[in-house]
Amino acid sequence: MTPQTDGNGHSEAPRAEQRRDARRLSLCPMTLTAACRFVEEHHRHNRPPRLALFAVGCLCGDQVVAVAIVGRPVARRLEDGRTCEILRLCSDGTSNACSLLYGACRRAAQALGYGRVITYTLASEPGTSLKASGWQRVAELPAAPGWHRPSRPRLDVDLFGNRLRPDGQAKVRWEVLL
């Protein structure tokens, strides 16, 4: 059997190899500004966070296909100085990009001295990438109507009338101990 050739008589094998190499995923550092811009363009239901500790991106070839933004835990009870939270993980749907970023965030947090990393998914999401990356499902949280609590009154809109939090949805908390 002869190998496929292009119009110039060159073998197609090198081109196929180049295509495979172009699909190989790699990590890259991200500025918070660039990561937030990606989240703004691609995330289904959340806005970018305002503050973060660090961000990391996933490249396919030379194109950013996913980002993760890590910060301090949003829940005050979980803020112990040794826990960080993946605030946003957003991809364009590229296979394995989310799993790669969850693993990278875990290793980076460990290198920075954190003892635990947490993140949340909607209860309607399966968490396949988290399971594949060794995370444990630790809590199911009911839908909350907003940020307001009797002990801590808050408005759920900003100065322009935009909702700060989407309508309450049940969530699942995941964690990995380092």
C-alpha positions, -999 to +999 in steps of 0.1 A: +000+000+000+015+034-010+012+064+013-012+093+003+005+121-015-004+157-022-004+173-057+034+178-056+041+141-048+050+148-012+038+124+014+007+134+035+023+119+067+042+150+077+011+172+073-010+148+094+018+149+121+017+187+120-021+186+125-017+163+155+010+186+170-012+216+165-040+199+185-016+192+214-026+212+245-002+232+265-003+256+295+005+293+295+006+320+321-023+345+318-028+380+331-060+385+350-071+410+324-067+385+295-083+357+314-113+379+323-117+389+287-118+352+277-144+345+304-165+376+293-165+362+257-171+325+265-186+317+299-222+306+298-236+320+330-210+340+351-191+372+348-154+374+353-142+378+389-129+411+400-099+399+420-077+368+418-044+353+430-034+339+395-047+328+362-035+301+338-044+294+302-046+264+279-033+267+244-041+245+214-013+254+190-010+291+195-047+298+203-061+302+239-089+276+242-095+277+280-086+297+311-088+292+349-088+320+374-079+312+410-085+334+440-094+334+477-126+315+487-157+336+482-174+320+513-160+336+544-162+304+564-138+287+540-112+315+541-085+300+564-054+312+546-046+277+533-075+273+509-079+288+475-108+286+450-109+282+413-133+311+407-138+305+370-128+278+346-140+285+310-133+268+277-144+269+242-152+232+243-118+218+234-115+182+246-093+177+278-087+215+283-106+216+315-089+186+330-055+200+321-064+233+338-078+217+370-045+197+373-024+228+367-043+249+393-039+220+418-001+219+412+003+257+413-017+259+446+005+232+461+036+250+450+024+282+466+018+264+499-020+260+499-034+229+516-067+227+498-083+239+465-121+242+461-144+250+432-181+249+425-202+236+396-239+239+390-258+208+402-269+203+366-233+199+355-218+164+357-183+174+368-166+150+345-133+169+343-132+173+381-137+136+386-110+128+360-086+151+378-091+134+412-114+160+429-139+149+455-176+160+456-179+173+492-212+193+495-244+199+477-257+234+482-293+244+477-302+273+455-297+307+472-318+336+462-289+361+463-261+375+485-284+390+511-284+374+545-302+387+577-268+390+594-252+407+563-277+427+542-266+431+506-280+444+474-280+419+445-276+447+419-247+470+411-250+508+407-263+504+371-291+479+381-273+448+367-277+416+387-245+407+405-255+370+408-276+349+385-309+336+398-301+311+426-292+277+413-282+246+433-244+241+433-219+213+442-187+221+460-156+201+450-123+200+467-089+184+465-065+182+494-028+189+487 
